[in-house]
Amino acid sequence: MTTELRPSLPPLRDVIAAHGLQASKALGQNFLLDEQLLDRIAAIPGPLKGERAFEVGPGPGGLTRAILRTGARLVAVERDSRCLPALAELETAFPGQLRVIPGDAMEIDARAEAGDGAHVIANLPYNVGTALLVGWLSAGWSPLPWWSSLTLMFQMEVAERIVAKPGGDHYGRLAVLGQWRSDARIAMKVHRSAFTPPPKVMSAVVHITPKPAPEGVQLKHLERLTAAAFGQRRKMLRQSLKGLPGALDALEALGIDPQRRAETVSVEEFVAAARHLGEAAA
């Protein structure tokens, strides 16, 4: 790592004290202060020097520092105005590398701000993390999304739901959405003690990389199918899907036993059934 990418910065605890920052429960904040851990998270997407990156909820700037030290050009969105002076100090320390946008990430066009090919890296606020992920997984694919990768911190339970395989209690709509045109894995587990203040649950970093969407499948048909199937996940498919026109016909055409339950149906089988629904509706 070159010295110009490591300007002299005060410890994160000193930054928090100097600016009177306390993690806000209302904003779902939990700060990470271990700089070695933060460097490991920033390294998960691979070499970032000269690449675009996008961060949500940087807070006092712990992960922000780590991303900037990689040489990435970073856009960070921060809703908490108390954190903006600390982030302004990083803009000065890393000239030309960081642009901070005050605002709510749920209302900002990430693609327009970060640019195509950006790597999203964030310790997401717990209260909006899943909603942001679903938005990034759902929008702007043509045939690949605007982002090159997603490296995101979640509560462990949410992380397990994203990467779950058929047959377990964690497998559901989020797993299908996260895997039908992406590869998702848990890259790192993070103990609750690493955070300030410590959350009540363990956390994990999920790394997601896109792959071309299967041909002939529209997201709207997959969403309807999985909503019906997992909406009554303890029931057999013949019962949970009977209200969705064409769904049982799709199962029959594909040789999928309607007596199975949703948690036993693979991502590939859901994709094939959604393709059949789309063809029938055309």
C-alpha positions in Angstrom: 0.0 0.0 0.0 1.5 3.3 -1.0 2.0 6.0 1.6 -0.1 8.6 -0.3 -3.1 6.3 0.3 -2.5 6.3 4.1 -2.6 9.9 5.3 -2.2 10.5 9.0 -5.6 10.3 10.6 -6.7 10.3 14.2 -8.1 7.1 15.8 -11.8 6.6 15.1 -12.6 6.8 18.8 -11.0 10.3 18.9 -13.1 11.3 15.9 -16.3 10.1 17.5 -15.4 12.0 20.7 -14.3 15.2 19.0 -17.6 15.4 17.0 -19.8 14.2 19.9 -21.1 11.2 17.8 -23.2 8.5 19.4 -24.7 5.7 17.4 -28.4 6.4 16.8 -30.7 3.5 17.4 -33.4 5.3 15.4 -31.1 5.3 12.4 -30.0 1.7 12.9 -26.4 2.7 13.5 -23.6 0.5 15.0 -20.1 1.8 14.4 -17.1 -0.4 13.5 -13.8 0.9 14.9 -11.3 -1.9 14.3 -9.3 -0.6 11.3 -7.8 -4.0 10.5 -11.2 -5.5 10.3 -12.4 -2.6 8.2 -9.5 -3.0 5.8 -10.4 -6.7 5.4 -14.0 -5.8 4.5 -12.8 -3.2 2.0 -10.6 -5.9 0.4 -13.4 -8.4 -0.2 -14.4 -7.1 -3.7 -10.8 -7.3 -4.9 -8.4 -4.6 -6.1 -10.2 -1.3 -6.1 -7.5 1.2 -7.1 -9.1 3.6 -9.6 -12.4 1.9 -9.4 -15.7 3.5 -8.4 -17.3 2.6 -5.0 -20.5 3.5 -3.3 -21.1 3.5 0.5 -24.4 3.9 2.4 -24.3 5.2 6.0 -20.6 5.9 6.6 -21.2 7.4 10.0 -17.9 8.6 11.4 -16.1 7.2 8.4 -14.5 4.0 9.6 -15.2 1.8 6.5 -14.9 5.0 4.4 -11.3 5.3 5.4 -10.7 1.7 4.5 -12.3 2.0 1.1 -10.3 5.2 0.4 -7.1 3.5 1.4 -7.6 1.0 -1.5 -7.4 3.9 -4.0 -11.1 3.7 -5.0 -13.1 6.8 -6.0 -15.9 6.8 -3.4 -19.4 8.3 -3.3 -20.9 8.1 0.2 -24.5 8.8 1.2 -25.0 9.9 4.8 -28.4 10.8 6.3 -27.1 11.8 9.8 -26.0 15.5 9.6 -24.0 15.0 12.8 -21.5 12.9 10.9 -20.9 15.3 8.0 -18.1 17.3 9.6 -16.1 14.1 10.3 -16.6 13.0 6.7 -15.6 16.4 5.4 -12.2 15.8 7.1 -11.8 12.7 5.1 -12.6 14.6 1.9 -9.7 16.9 2.8 -7.4 14.0 3.7 -8.1 12.1 0.4 -8.4 14.9 -2.1 -10.4 14.1 -5.2 -11.3 10.6 -4.0 -14.4 11.2 -1.8 -17.7 12.8 -2.5 -20.2 12.9 0.4 -23.9 13.3 -0.4 -26.1 14.3 2.5 -29.4 12.5 2.3 -31.4 9.3 2.5 -30.1 6.4 0.5 -33.7 5.1 0.0 -34.4 8.3 -2.0 -31.2 8.7 -3.9 -30.5 7.3 -7.4 -27.4 5.3 -6.6 -26.6 4.6 -10.2 -26.7 8.2 -11.2 -24.5 9.2 -8.3 -22.0 6.4 -8.3 -21.8 5.5 -12.0 -21.9 2.2 -13.8 -19.5 -0.4 -12.6 -19.4 0.8 -9.0 -18.7 -1.6 -6.1 -21.2 -1.1 -3.3 -19.5 -1.5 0.1 -21.4 -0.7 3.2 -22.1 -1.5 6.8 -25.8 -1.0 6.2 -28.1 0.5 8.8 -30.1 -2.5 10.1 -33.5 -0.8 9.6 -33.1 -0.3 5.9 -30.5 -2.9 4.8 -32.9 -5.5 3.3 -34.9 -2.8 1.5 -31.8 -1.4 -0.1 -30.5 -4.8 -1.1 -33.9 -5.7 -2.8 -33.8 -2.5 -4.7 -30.3 -3.1 -6.0 -31.1 -6.7 -6.9 -34.3 -5.7 -8.7 -33.6 -2.6 -10.7 -31.5 -1.6 -13.7 -30.5 -5.0 -15.2 -29.8 -4.9 -18.9 -28.6 -7.6 -18.8 -26.3 -6.9 -15.9 -26.9 -4.3 -13.2 -25.1 -1.0 -12.7 -23.1 -2.3 -9.8 -20.1 -4.6 -10.2 -20.4 -6.2 -6.7 -22.2 -5.8 -3.4 -20.2 -6.2 -0.2 -22.7 -5.6 2.6 -22.9 -6.0 6.3 -26.2 -7.6 7.6 -27.5 -9.2 10.8 -26.5 -12.8 10.6 -30.1 -14.0 10.2 -30.5 -11.8 7.1 -27.2 -12.9 5.7 -28.2 -16.5 6.1 -31.5 -15.8 4.3 -29.7 -14.3 1.3 -27.3 -17.3 0.8 -29.7 -20.1 1.9 -30.1 -23.3 -0.1 -33.3 -25.3 -0.5 -34.4 -27.4 2.4 -33.7 -25.1 5.3 -35.8 -22.7 7.3 -33.7 -19.7 6.0 -34.5 -20.5 2.4 -37.2 -18.2 1.0 -37.9 -15.3 -1.4 -34.8 -13.4 -0.5 -32.6 -16.4 -1.4 -34.3 -16.7 -4.8 -33.9 -13.0 -5.5 -30.3 -13.0 -4.4 -29.3 -16.1 -6.4 -31.3 -16.4 -9.6 -29.0 -14.0 -11.4 -26.3 -13.4 -8.8 -23.8 -15.4 -6.8 -24.0 -14.8 -3.1 -21.8 -15.9 -0.3 -21.0 -15.0 3.3 -17.5 -13.6 3.1 -16.9 -12.9 6.7 -18.7 -13.3 10.1 -18.4 -10.4 12.5 -18.9 -10.8 16.3 -21.2 -8.4 18.0 -18.3 -7.2 20.2 -16.7 -5.5 17.1 -19.4 -2.8 17.1 -20.0 0.3 19.2 -22.5 -0.1 20.7 -22.6 -3.9 20.4 -25.9 -5.0 18.7 -27.9 -7.9 20.2 -27.1 -10.2 17.3 -24.1 -11.5 15.3 -23.4 -10.0 11.9 -21.9 -11.1 8.6 -20.6 -9.6 5.4 -22.3 -10.9 2.3 -20.6 -10.6 -1.1 -22.7 -10.7 -4.2 -21.6 -10.7 -7.8 -24.0 -10.5 -10.8 -24.3 -12.9 -13.6 -26.4 -12.7 -16.7 -30.1 -13.3 -16.1 -31.6 -16.5 -17.5 -33.2 -15.9 -20.8 -36.9 -15.5 -21.1 -37.5 -14.8 -17.4 -39.1 -11.6 -16.1 -38.6 -10.5 -12.5 -42.3 -9.8 -12.1 -43.3 -13.4 -12.8 -40.6 -14.7 -10.4 -41.8 -12.3 -7.7 -45.4 -13.4 -8.1 -44.5 -17.0 -8.0 -42.3 -16.8 -5.0 -44.7 -14.5 -3.1 -47.5 -17.1 -3.5 -45.2 -20.1 -2.8 -43.5 -18.7 0.3 -46.6 -16.8 1.5 -47.9 -20.1 2.7 -44.6 -22.0 2.9 -45.8 -24.8 5.2 -48.5 -25.7 2.6 -48.0 -27.9 -0.4 -47.5 -26.0 -3.7 -50.8 -27.2 -5.0 -52.5 -25.2 -2.2 -50.2 -22.2 -2.0 -50.2 -21.6 -5.8 -53.8 -22.4 -6.7 -54.6 -18.6 -6.7 -51.9 -17.7 -9.2 -53.2 -18.3 -12.7 -51.0 -20.7 -14.7 -48.7 -21.7 -11.8 -50.0 -25.2 -11.4 -49.9 -25.7 -15.1 -46.2 -24.6 -15.0 -45.5 -27.2 -12.3 -47.1 -29.9 -14.4 -45.2 -28.9 -17.5 -41.9 -29.0 -15.7 -42.6 -32.2 -13.8 -42.5 -30.5 -10.4 -44.5 -32.4 -7.8 -47.3 -30.1 -6.6 -47.2 -31.9 -3.2 -43.8 -30.4 -2.5 -43.4 -27.3 -0.3 -41.7 -24.1 -1.4 -38.6 -24.6 0.7 -37.7 -27.7 -1.3 -37.9 -26.0 -4.7 -34.5 -24.9 -6.1 -33.8 -21.5 -7.5 -33.5 -23.1 -10.9 -36.9 -24.7 -10.6 -38.5 -21.4 -9.6 -36.8 -19.7 -12.6 -38.1 -22.4 -15.0 -41.6 -22.0 -13.6 -41.4 -18.2 -13.9 -40.3 -18.6 -17.5 -43.3 -20.8 -18.2 -45.6 -18.2 -16.6 -44.2 -15.5 -18.8 -44.6 -17.6 -22.0 -48.2 -18.5 -21.0 -49.0 -14.8 -20.4 -47.5 -13.6 -23.7 
